[in-house]
Amino acid sequence: MNKVTTLKTAIAYRLIIPVIIFIVLETALSYFVTLHYVEKTYDRWLLDSARSLMQEVKLIDHKVSVKLSATALEIFRWDDIDTTFFKINTEKNAVLGGDLRLPVPSTAINTYQPVYSNVIFDNEAIRMVSLQVSGTLPEKVYIHVAETLNKRQDMMFDILLADLIPQILLTLFISLLIYEGINHGLVPLHKLANDISLRSPSDLSLIPETDVFAEVKALTDTINNLLKKSSVAITSQQRFIANAAHQLRTPLAGLKLQAERAQREDNILRMRPALSQIQNSADRVSHMITQLLALARSSPIEGSHQMEKIDLYHLAKTVCIEWIPKALEKGSEISFVAPEQSHFIKGDRVLLTELLANLLDNAITYGRKSGNITVSLTNQPSLCLSIEDDGHGIQEFERDKIFERFYRIPGSSGDGCGLGLAIVKEIADLHQVKLLLNSNSDGTRIDLQFDEIDKNN
């Protein structure tokens, strides 16, 4: 099961974690900056102590000597926190005073630059400064002063604590503000979710967008757009079901009536008219059901359309060949006029076949008796498939209605149910094909303008 993370938690993490990282980095920076200045401060004090000892190095009877009184030595060593050590030695390692065991640095020492070092003395870390006594002496004399690190560590701790405590309090305060801000900011979203959860399944009214943030408005606009489409689709389906039920009721009632009529007859010859009517009614019902299924499948909400690359020239030619027998039954002729050249489009092969079949069926059924039907394919200026008959044409006031479901022109021939051109319109809209109708007393032509694609796509 996938772990569900709340929006509140995700936002809190993305805001608080950077703050914590910043505090940690700032603390680390503060540590190294504090360490540098503490070292610098106490190193200066250590150097001052070494220079004070330099005043006690004197030349007596051409010999270098150091004389420190007990009081001066006590004052020099006095420190209630750290222990101070010193050593004065000559170039030949003769110790003139101080702690004999105090190690000396291996680095060369000159009169211009003191040398600082960290060493271990009596199992304790100490900081030491070494310098050469200046002046005219018969030999080089070095002074080494060292002390333990207690004061340095205490000052480091005090400074870091003084810096870290306000930052921790600031982090807690910022975290609290972020948490409360997130809670307050998510109130409209929680209210929106609650309002939607309380709706009934049949309530497809739009979601109100009052007190909605701009970021959430994008979501509500998307949901409202979906609700609009769902409402239109459901209304269309309900109307389709109602119309289909009404249209099927009439042929089924006729079928039942003719069956009852046939049952009352004892003579097979007298049954034949009723049986013929039953066959006609059954054919009509079968044709209507086929068209209803095609209409349902062409709906954009059905969602199972197999869009593929199709050669429109080959498809149109194949459908025309399939409908030649029915045209001959009516005494009509079908002509396919197009240069032998492939033109590729993107679409559902079954639905496009149904579209062409319905146009040819309409042209055969409602065209002139023993007439001519011409199917042509051109690509100038755009790819266009035309179906033209030489019938009586369609009155101008009827042209906006013939593509409606179950609409039939009053007085028209044939036994259709008014679904053929509705199916054509649905499939054309699904494929974004431009549908044009031209009709006059000499016939009717329907143009289908397609978007041609590259054959390599």
Contacts in CASP RR format, 6 or more apart in sequence:
PFRMAT RR
TARGET T0000
AUTHOR 0000-0000-0000
METHOD contacts of the structure
MODEL  1
MNKVTTLKTAIAYRLIIPVIIFIVLETALSYFVTLHYVEKTYDRWLLDSA
RSLMQEVKLIDHKVSVKLSATALEIFRWDDIDTTFFKINTEKNAVLGGDL
RLPVPSTAINTYQPVYSNVIFDNEAIRMVSLQVSGTLPEKVYIHVAETLN
KRQDMMFDILLADLIPQILLTLFISLLIYEGINHGLVPLHKLANDISLRS
PSDLSLIPETDVFAEVKALTDTINNLLKKSSVAITSQQRFIANAAHQLRT
PLAGLKLQAERAQREDNILRMRPALSQIQNSADRVSHMITQLLALARSSP
IEGSHQMEKIDLYHLAKTVCIEWIPKALEKGSEISFVAPEQSHFIKGDRV
LLTELLANLLDNAITYGRKSGNITVSLTNQPSLCLSIEDDGHGIQEFERD
KIFERFYRIPGSSGDGCGLGLAIVKEIADLHQVKLLLNSNSDGTRIDLQF
DEIDKNN
7 186 0 8 1.000
7 189 0 8 1.000
8 182 0 8 1.000
8 183 0 8 1.000
8 186 0 8 1.000
11 182 0 8 1.000
12 178 0 8 1.000
12 179 0 8 1.000
12 182 0 8 1.000
15 178 0 8 1.000
16 174 0 8 1.000
16 175 0 8 1.000
16 178 0 8 1.000
19 171 0 8 1.000
19 174 0 8 1.000
19 175 0 8 1.000
20 171 0 8 1.000
23 167 0 8 1.000
23 168 0 8 1.000
23 170 0 8 1.000
23 171 0 8 1.000
26 167 0 8 1.000
27 160 0 8 1.000
27 163 0 8 1.000
27 164 0 8 1.000
27 167 0 8 1.000
30 159 0 8 1.000
30 160 0 8 1.000
30 163 0 8 1.000
30 164 0 8 1.000
31 156 0 8 1.000
31 160 0 8 1.000
34 156 0 8 1.000
34 159 0 8 1.000
34 160 0 8 1.000
34 163 0 8 1.000
35 156 0 8 1.000
38 152 0 8 1.000
38 155 0 8 1.000
38 156 0 8 1.000
38 159 0 8 1.000
39 127 0 8 1.000
39 152 0 8 1.000
42 127 0 8 1.000
42 147 0 8 1.000
42 151 0 8 1.000
42 152 0 8 1.000
42 155 0 8 1.000
43 116 0 8 1.000
43 127 0 8 1.000
43 129 0 8 1.000
46 116 0 8 1.000
46 127 0 8 1.000
46 128 0 8 1.000
46 129 0 8 1.000
46 145 0 8 1.000
46 146 0 8 1.000
46 147 0 8 1.000
47 114 0 8 1.000
47 129 0 8 1.000
47 131 0 8 1.000
49 76 0 8 1.000
49 84 0 8 1.000
49 86 0 8 1.000
49 145 0 8 1.000
50 86 0 8 1.000
50 114 0 8 1.000
50 129 0 8 1.000
50 130 0 8 1.000
50 131 0 8 1.000
50 143 0 8 1.000
50 144 0 8 1.000
50 145 0 8 1.000
51 131 0 8 1.000
52 76 0 8 1.000
53 66 0 8 1.000
53 76 0 8 1.000
53 86 0 8 1.000
53 88 0 8 1.000
53 143 0 8 1.000
53 145 0 8 1.000
54 131 0 8 1.000
54 133 0 8 1.000
54 134 0 8 1.000
54 143 0 8 1.000
56 66 0 8 1.000
56 67 0 8 1.000
56 68 0 8 1.000
56 72 0 8 1.000
57 64 0 8 1.000
57 65 0 8 1.000
57 66 0 8 1.000
57 88 0 8 1.000
57 96 0 8 1.000
57 133 0 8 1.000
57 137 0 8 1.000
57 141 0 8 1.000
57 143 0 8 1.000
58 64 0 8 1.000
58 65 0 8 1.000
58 66 0 8 1.000
58 67 0 8 1.000
59 65 0 8 1.000
59 136 0 8 1.000
59 137 0 8 1.000
59 138 0 8 1.000
62 138 0 8 1.000
63 138 0 8 1.000
64 90 0 8 1.000
64 96 0 8 1.000
64 137 0 8 1.000
64 138 0 8 1.000
64 139 0 8 1.000
64 141 0 8 1.000
65 96 0 8 1.000
66 88 0 8 1.000
66 96 0 8 1.000
66 97 0 8 1.000
68 76 0 8 1.000
68 97 0 8 1.000
76 84 0 8 1.000
76 86 0 8 1.000
77 83 0 8 1.000
77 84 0 8 1.000
79 147 0 8 1.000
79 151 0 8 1.000
81 150 0 8 1.000
81 151 0 8 1.000
81 154 0 8 1.000
82 147 0 8 1.000
82 148 0 8 1.000
82 149 0 8 1.000
82 150 0 8 1.000
82 151 0 8 1.000
83 147 0 8 1.000
83 148 0 8 1.000
84 145 0 8 1.000
84 146 0 8 1.000
84 147 0 8 1.000
85 98 0 8 1.000
85 99 0 8 1.000
85 102 0 8 1.000
85 121 0 8 1.000
85 126 0 8 1.000
85 128 0 8 1.000
85 145 0 8 1.000
85 146 0 8 1.000
85 147 0 8 1.000
86 97 0 8 1.000
86 98 0 8 1.000
86 99 0 8 1.000
86 102 0 8 1.000
86 143 0 8 1.000
86 144 0 8 1.000
86 145 0 8 1.000
86 146 0 8 1.000
87 95 0 8 1.000
87 97 0 8 1.000
87 98 0 8 1.000
87 99 0 8 1.000
87 100 0 8 1.000
87 102 0 8 1.000
87 104 0 8 1.000
87 143 0 8 1.000
87 144 0 8 1.000
88 95 0 8 1.000
88 96 0 8 1.000
88 97 0 8 1.000
88 98 0 8 1.000
88 141 0 8 1.000
88 142 0 8 1.000
88 143 0 8 1.000
88 144 0 8 1.000
89 95 0 8 1.000
89 96 0 8 1.000
89 97 0 8 1.000
89 104 0 8 1.000
89 141 0 8 1.000
89 142 0 8 1.000
89 144 0 8 1.000
90 96 0 8 1.000
90 139 0 8 1.000
90 140 0 8 1.000
90 141 0 8 1.000
90 142 0 8 1.000
91 139 0 8 1.000
91 140 0 8 1.000
91 141 0 8 1.000
91 142 0 8 1.000
92 139 0 8 1.000
96 141 0 8 1.000
101 121 0 8 1.000
102 121 0 8 1.000
102 128 0 8 1.000
102 144 0 8 1.000
102 146 0 8 1.000
103 119 0 8 1.000
103 121 0 8 1.000
104 130 0 8 1.000
104 142 0 8 1.000
104 144 0 8 1.000
105 115 0 8 1.000
105 117 0 8 1.000
105 119 0 8 1.000
105 128 0 8 1.000
105 130 0 8 1.000
105 144 0 8 1.000
107 115 0 8 1.000
107 117 0 8 1.000
107 130 0 8 1.000
109 115 0 8 1.000
109 130 0 8 1.000
109 131 0 8 1.000
109 132 0 8 1.000
109 142 0 8 1.000
110 132 0 8 1.000
111 131 0 8 1.000
111 132 0 8 1.000
111 133 0 8 1.000
111 134 0 8 1.000
111 135 0 8 1.000
114 129 0 8 1.000
114 130 0 8 1.000
114 131 0 8 1.000
115 129 0 8 1.000
115 130 0 8 1.000
115 131 0 8 1.000
116 127 0 8 1.000
116 128 0 8 1.000
116 129 0 8 1.000
116 130 0 8 1.000
117 127 0 8 1.000
117 128 0 8 1.000
117 130 0 8 1.000
118 125 0 8 1.000
118 126 0 8 1.000
118 127 0 8 1.000
118 128 0 8 1.000
119 125 0 8 1.000
119 126 0 8 1.000
119 128 0 8 1.000
119 146 0 8 1.000
120 126 0 8 1.000
121 146 0 8 1.000
124 148 0 8 1.000
125 148 0 8 1.000
125 149 0 8 1.000
126 146 0 8 1.000
126 147 0 8 1.000
126 148 0 8 1.000
126 149 0 8 1.000
127 146 0 8 1.000
127 147 0 8 1.000
127 149 0 8 1.000
127 152 0 8 1.000
128 144 0 8 1.000
128 145 0 8 1.000
128 146 0 8 1.000
129 144 0 8 1.000
129 145 0 8 1.000
129 146 0 8 1.000
130 142 0 8 1.000
130 143 0 8 1.000
130 144 0 8 1.000
131 142 0 8 1.000
131 143 0 8 1.000
132 140 0 8 1.000
132 141 0 8 1.000
132 142 0 8 1.000
132 143 0 8 1.000
133 140 0 8 1.000
133 141 0 8 1.000
133 142 0 8 1.000
133 143 0 8 1.000
185 213 0 8 1.000
188 211 0 8 1.000
188 212 0 8 1.000
188 213 0 8 1.000
188 216 0 8 1.000
189 216 0 8 1.000
191 211 0 8 1.000
192 207 0 8 1.000
192 212 0 8 1.000
192 216 0 8 1.000
192 220 0 8 1.000
195 207 0 8 1.000
195 208 0 8 1.000
196 207 0 8 1.000
204 227 0 8 1.000
204 230 0 8 1.000
204 231 0 8 1.000
204 234 0 8 1.000
205 227 0 8 1.000
206 224 0 8 1.000
206 227 0 8 1.000
206 228 0 8 1.000
207 220 0 8 1.000
207 223 0 8 1.000
207 224 0 8 1.000
207 227 0 8 1.000
209 217 0 8 1.000
209 220 0 8 1.000
209 221 0 8 1.000
209 224 0 8 1.000
212 220 0 8 1.000
229 301 0 8 1.000
233 299 0 8 1.000
233 301 0 8 1.000
236 299 0 8 1.000
237 299 0 8 1.000
237 301 0 8 1.000
239 405 0 8 1.000
240 295 0 8 1.000
240 296 0 8 1.000
240 405 0 8 1.000
243 405 0 8 1.000
243 406 0 8 1.000
244 292 0 8 1.000
246 406 0 8 1.000
247 288 0 8 1.000
247 406 0 8 1.000
247 417 0 8 1.000
248 285 0 8 1.000
248 288 0 8 1.000
248 289 0 8 1.000
251 281 0 8 1.000
251 284 0 8 1.000
251 285 0 8 1.000
251 288 0 8 1.000
252 281 0 8 1.000
252 285 0 8 1.000
254 277 0 8 1.000
254 281 0 8 1.000
255 278 0 8 1.000
255 281 0 8 1.000
255 282 0 8 1.000
255 285 0 8 1.000
258 274 0 8 1.000
258 275 0 8 1.000
258 277 0 8 1.000
258 278 0 8 1.000
258 281 0 8 1.000
259 274 0 8 1.000
259 278 0 8 1.000
261 274 0 8 1.000
262 271 0 8 1.000
262 274 0 8 1.000
262 275 0 8 1.000
262 278 0 8 1.000
265 271 0 8 1.000
265 274 0 8 1.000
280 415 0 8 1.000
284 415 0 8 1.000
284 416 0 8 1.000
284 417 0 8 1.000
287 416 0 8 1.000
287 417 0 8 1.000
288 416 0 8 1.000
288 417 0 8 1.000
288 419 0 8 1.000
291 358 0 8 1.000
291 417 0 8 1.000
291 419 0 8 1.000
291 420 0 8 1.000
291 423 0 8 1.000
292 419 0 8 1.000
294 351 0 8 1.000
294 354 0 8 1.000
294 358 0 8 1.000
294 423 0 8 1.000
295 405 0 8 1.000
295 419 0 8 1.000
295 422 0 8 1.000
295 423 0 8 1.000
295 426 0 8 1.000
296 302 0 8 1.000
297 304 0 8 1.000
297 350 0 8 1.000
297 351 0 8 1.000
298 351 0 8 1.000
298 354 0 8 1.000
298 423 0 8 1.000
298 426 0 8 1.000
298 427 0 8 1.000
298 430 0 8 1.000
299 426 0 8 1.000
300 429 0 8 1.000
300 430 0 8 1.000
305 347 0 8 1.000
305 348 0 8 1.000
305 351 0 8 1.000
305 430 0 8 1.000
306 348 0 8 1.000
306 349 0 8 1.000
306 350 0 8 1.000
307 346 0 8 1.000
307 347 0 8 1.000
307 348 0 8 1.000
308 346 0 8 1.000
308 347 0 8 1.000
308 348 0 8 1.000
308 349 0 8 1.000
309 344 0 8 1.000
309 345 0 8 1.000
309 346 0 8 1.000
309 453 0 8 1.000
309 455 0 8 1.000
309 457 0 8 1.000
310 344 0 8 1.000
310 345 0 8 1.000
310 346 0 8 1.000
310 347 0 8 1.000
310 349 0 8 1.000
310 352 0 8 1.000
311 342 0 8 1.000
311 343 0 8 1.000
311 344 0 8 1.000
312 343 0 8 1.000
312 344 0 8 1.000
312 345 0 8 1.000
312 377 0 8 1.000
312 383 0 8 1.000
312 385 0 8 1.000
312 450 0 8 1.000
313 338 0 8 1.000
313 340 0 8 1.000
313 341 0 8 1.000
313 342 0 8 1.000
313 343 0 8 1.000
313 377 0 8 1.000
314 342 0 8 1.000
315 349 0 8 1.000
315 352 0 8 1.000
315 353 0 8 1.000
315 356 0 8 1.000
316 336 0 8 1.000
316 338 0 8 1.000
316 356 0 8 1.000
316 375 0 8 1.000
316 377 0 8 1.000
316 385 0 8 1.000
317 336 0 8 1.000
317 338 0 8 1.000
319 353 0 8 1.000
319 356 0 8 1.000
319 357 0 8 1.000
319 360 0 8 1.000
320 334 0 8 1.000
320 336 0 8 1.000
320 356 0 8 1.000
320 360 0 8 1.000
320 375 0 8 1.000
322 357 0 8 1.000
323 334 0 8 1.000
323 357 0 8 1.000
323 360 0 8 1.000
323 361 0 8 1.000
323 364 0 8 1.000
324 334 0 8 1.000
326 361 0 8 1.000
326 364 0 8 1.000
327 333 0 8 1.000
327 334 0 8 1.000
327 360 0 8 1.000
327 364 0 8 1.000
327 373 0 8 1.000
330 364 0 8 1.000
330 365 0 8 1.000
330 369 0 8 1.000
330 370 0 8 1.000
331 369 0 8 1.000
331 370 0 8 1.000
331 371 0 8 1.000
332 364 0 8 1.000
332 367 0 8 1.000
332 369 0 8 1.000
332 370 0 8 1.000
332 371 0 8 1.000
332 372 0 8 1.000
332 373 0 8 1.000
333 371 0 8 1.000
333 372 0 8 1.000
333 373 0 8 1.000
334 360 0 8 1.000
334 373 0 8 1.000
334 374 0 8 1.000
334 375 0 8 1.000
335 372 0 8 1.000
335 373 0 8 1.000
335 374 0 8 1.000
335 375 0 8 1.000
336 375 0 8 1.000
336 376 0 8 1.000
337 374 0 8 1.000
337 375 0 8 1.000
337 376 0 8 1.000
337 377 0 8 1.000
338 375 0 8 1.000
338 376 0 8 1.000
338 377 0 8 1.000
338 378 0 8 1.000
342 455 0 8 1.000
343 377 0 8 1.000
343 379 0 8 1.000
343 383 0 8 1.000
343 450 0 8 1.000
343 452 0 8 1.000
344 452 0 8 1.000
344 453 0 8 1.000
344 454 0 8 1.000
344 455 0 8 1.000
344 457 0 8 1.000
345 383 0 8 1.000
345 431 0 8 1.000
345 450 0 8 1.000
345 451 0 8 1.000
345 452 0 8 1.000
345 453 0 8 1.000
346 431 0 8 1.000
346 451 0 8 1.000
346 453 0 8 1.000
347 431 0 8 1.000
348 430 0 8 1.000
348 431 0 8 1.000
351 427 0 8 1.000
351 430 0 8 1.000
351 431 0 8 1.000
352 427 0 8 1.000
352 431 0 8 1.000
354 423 0 8 1.000
354 427 0 8 1.000
355 423 0 8 1.000
355 424 0 8 1.000
355 427 0 8 1.000
355 428 0 8 1.000
355 448 0 8 1.000
356 385 0 8 1.000
356 387 0 8 1.000
358 420 0 8 1.000
358 421 0 8 1.000
358 423 0 8 1.000
358 424 0 8 1.000
359 387 0 8 1.000
359 424 0 8 1.000
359 446 0 8 1.000
360 373 0 8 1.000
360 375 0 8 1.000
360 387 0 8 1.000
361 420 0 8 1.000
362 420 0 8 1.000
362 421 0 8 1.000
363 373 0 8 1.000
363 387 0 8 1.000
363 388 0 8 1.000
363 389 0 8 1.000
363 444 0 8 1.000
364 373 0 8 1.000
365 413 0 8 1.000
365 414 0 8 1.000
365 416 0 8 1.000
366 389 0 8 1.000
366 391 0 8 1.000
366 412 0 8 1.000
366 413 0 8 1.000
366 414 0 8 1.000
367 373 0 8 1.000
367 389 0 8 1.000
367 390 0 8 1.000
367 391 0 8 1.000
367 392 0 8 1.000
367 443 0 8 1.000
367 444 0 8 1.000
368 389 0 8 1.000
368 390 0 8 1.000
368 391 0 8 1.000
368 392 0 8 1.000
368 443 0 8 1.000
371 389 0 8 1.000
371 390 0 8 1.000
371 391 0 8 1.000
372 389 0 8 1.000
372 390 0 8 1.000
373 387 0 8 1.000
373 388 0 8 1.000
373 389 0 8 1.000
374 386 0 8 1.000
374 387 0 8 1.000
374 388 0 8 1.000
374 389 0 8 1.000
375 385 0 8 1.000
375 386 0 8 1.000
375 387 0 8 1.000
375 388 0 8 1.000
376 385 0 8 1.000
376 386 0 8 1.000
376 388 0 8 1.000
377 383 0 8 1.000
377 384 0 8 1.000
377 385 0 8 1.000
377 386 0 8 1.000
378 384 0 8 1.000
378 386 0 8 1.000
379 452 0 8 1.000
382 449 0 8 1.000
382 450 0 8 1.000
382 451 0 8 1.000
382 452 0 8 1.000
383 449 0 8 1.000
383 450 0 8 1.000
383 451 0 8 1.000
383 452 0 8 1.000
384 447 0 8 1.000
384 448 0 8 1.000
384 449 0 8 1.000
384 450 0 8 1.000
385 447 0 8 1.000
385 448 0 8 1.000
385 450 0 8 1.000
386 445 0 8 1.000
386 446 0 8 1.000
386 447 0 8 1.000
386 448 0 8 1.000
387 445 0 8 1.000
387 446 0 8 1.000
388 443 0 8 1.000
388 444 0 8 1.000
388 445 0 8 1.000
388 446 0 8 1.000
389 443 0 8 1.000
389 444 0 8 1.000
389 445 0 8 1.000
390 442 0 8 1.000
390 443 0 8 1.000
391 442 0 8 1.000
391 443 0 8 1.000
391 444 0 8 1.000
392 441 0 8 1.000
392 443 0 8 1.000
393 439 0 8 1.000
393 440 0 8 1.000
393 441 0 8 1.000
393 442 0 8 1.000
393 443 0 8 1.000
393 444 0 8 1.000
394 402 0 8 1.000
394 409 0 8 1.000
394 437 0 8 1.000
394 439 0 8 1.000
394 444 0 8 1.000
395 409 0 8 1.000
398 409 0 8 1.000
399 437 0 8 1.000
399 439 0 8 1.000
401 407 0 8 1.000
402 409 0 8 1.000
402 421 0 8 1.000
402 437 0 8 1.000
403 421 0 8 1.000
403 422 0 8 1.000
403 424 0 8 1.000
403 425 0 8 1.000
403 435 0 8 1.000
404 422 0 8 1.000
405 418 0 8 1.000
405 419 0 8 1.000
405 422 0 8 1.000
406 417 0 8 1.000
406 418 0 8 1.000
406 419 0 8 1.000
406 422 0 8 1.000
407 418 0 8 1.000
407 422 0 8 1.000
408 416 0 8 1.000
408 417 0 8 1.000
408 418 0 8 1.000
424 435 0 8 1.000
424 446 0 8 1.000
425 435 0 8 1.000
427 433 0 8 1.000
428 434 0 8 1.000
428 435 0 8 1.000
428 448 0 8 1.000
431 450 0 8 1.000
432 451 0 8 1.000
433 448 0 8 1.000
433 449 0 8 1.000
433 450 0 8 1.000
434 447 0 8 1.000
434 448 0 8 1.000
434 449 0 8 1.000
435 446 0 8 1.000
435 447 0 8 1.000
435 448 0 8 1.000
436 446 0 8 1.000
436 447 0 8 1.000
436 448 0 8 1.000
436 449 0 8 1.000
437 444 0 8 1.000
437 445 0 8 1.000
437 446 0 8 1.000
437 447 0 8 1.000
438 444 0 8 1.000
438 445 0 8 1.000
438 446 0 8 1.000
438 447 0 8 1.000
439 445 0 8 1.000
END
